[in-house]
Amino acid sequence: MTVTIVGTQLGDEGKGALVDRYGGAADVVVRYQGGDNAGHTVVEDGEEYALSLVPSGAVRGTTGVLGNGCVVNPQTLFSELDDLRERGLEPDVRVARRAHVIFPYHRRLDGIEEEAKADSGEEIGTTGRGIGPSYEDKAARRGVRVGDLLAPDVLREKLEHVVPQKRALIEDVYDADAGEECDLEALHEEYADYGRRLGEEGMTVNCGDYLADRLADGDNVVFEGAQGTCIDVDHGNYPFVTSSNPTAGGATVGTGLGPTVVGDGEVIGVVKAYLSRVGSGPMPTELDGDDEAEALATEIRERGGEFGTVTGRPRRVGWLDLPVLRHAARANGLTGIAVNHLDVLADLDELAVGHAYELDGETIHTPPTRTEAWEECSPVTRSFEPWPDVDWDAVADEGYDALPAAARTYLEYLESELDTEVYAVGVGPDRDQTIELVDPWDRV
Ligand code: IMP
């Protein structure tokens, strides 16, 4: 049985808490794309664990898998694993041999390319983790895969091919010093050592075979999408996107299981009750432009702790954007949604959503395909009655009917617009501050 969890917005929906919740009944949690750009915080027994690559389930004994669709930075992987072990845990993490490896030159190029784009105001605002450059190498068929780390001679051959190209790019195109990121001998030594460690610890797998066997044994599998639909390289606001497919289709390509496996299960979209975004790109419902809007944005940002987990950058904040959610519901084939951060919107002076967009005198209900046009959209807002601040712990205890009536109206509007059911409602950051209406494991 499978449950796929995806972000419906821009990547900061608070998926971690939900993966944590549904991961409790799972035997395996699989990441199928992205790399150490996906910051997530897991709280277990009062201990806080900040992870960016290791799947969150690994903190509580669930097998964590990094699928073939991931790009893996072994430095991050082993530093996170070492940290968890030092804190007394025994994480069981498997890595697909077909996953691609992030090298120091990828991170370096990520920084250099962003700087170059910044000169003309075109930077993406990446996390600087080398994600884009590493996926570029994958698509250009010069990438190094995790399986290659296990064979030092093959690794050397591949590095001999690719490192001079990176050196030339850094020195000749960007006029920068290539430095230690392009020191072939040092790279080979360090990365062959990671390969030795991966081999000794029996961490690498043929991902599709491994997961098919676990499913055949009757295990429950969660596919954990990192980032979100609007920063999907195909379905997002290109080029302000990450370089992979966080949408549910990625769960098949990025693991080696067929679409029928993912489609047979549940696909849950995580929705933050408002919108936030790290980095550049269109955001028609952004709260900015005048003092009143900016004061509201500041209030929501501070209450919601809207600062990037990986970068610490303050996030841009806006009203919930329905065109974005309609797009996500279709692109992911959502069977249910989990709406969180509802408590953050309590007691505001005003509350609205972007119900549609207006573009060139027309009203549209899903985002335009061209990002430049998306930038020009203005929101057609719909006002909602703000709900009062209440004892959210008590509400979480008592369940859905204890939510303020205005909050229920907001959720029911979402259900009807997206033609899907609300499975869970988050009213606070802790695990027990989620109201569960539907347990997806009962549905699969
Ligand atoms: P990259 O993934 O580092 O290449 O960054 C590309 C874009 O995706 C930037 O706008 C980042 O801020 C955004 N991004 C990447 N990972 C995350 C995430 O986990 N949450 C939110 N935004 C992200």
Boltz pocket constraint, residues with backbone or C-beta under 6 A from the ligand:
constraints:
  - pocket:
      binder: B
      contacts: [[A, 10], [A, 11], [A, 12], [A, 37], [A, 38], [A, 39], [A, 124], [A, 125], [A, 126], [A, 127], [A, 128], [A, 129], [A, 130], [A, 131], [A, 132], [A, 226], [A, 227], [A, 231], [A, 240], [A, 241], [A, 242], [A, 243], [A, 278], [A, 279], [A, 280]]
      max_distance: 6.0
